[in-house]
Amino acid sequence: MALGFRDIEVFRADPEDLPTDLSALHQQTVAPGAEQILRVAKLNEVIIACYAMHGPVAESTDYVLQMVMVQQQYRQQKVGRWLIGHAIGVAESKGGRGLTVPYDAHQNFFKVLGFNPDSASGGWRFQMIQE
């Protein structure tokens, strides 16, 4: 079955809404003192993926993507890419100038999406287009 992005809906969520495996991952990534943003992707009322990020802290204008997770059976269908695009849009709509991923994993995934290595975070950074 080919998954169409019009089949997927994204909602604001509370951590309690997450399935057990996603909830455990989210609990490991919560940053104290920053605006927490949690979104879930649903297909036919079932959560298939989620991402969590937090707002800028201190003098930064970057939002920080804490995690993105896609349920195993929905991987390799570009759901993760679509969610990263959604996170970029949310961060930019809230005045963010960048989206930082503070871990150095999935290098090819982030490179393809336009992220660049970021020595400050030890991970990746997407620079928003300046107006």
Summary of the structure (lengths in Angstrom):
residues: 131
radius of gyration: 14.3
end to end distance: 39.9
largest distance: 45.8
contacts: 355
relative contact order: 0.16
helix: 29%
strand: 33%
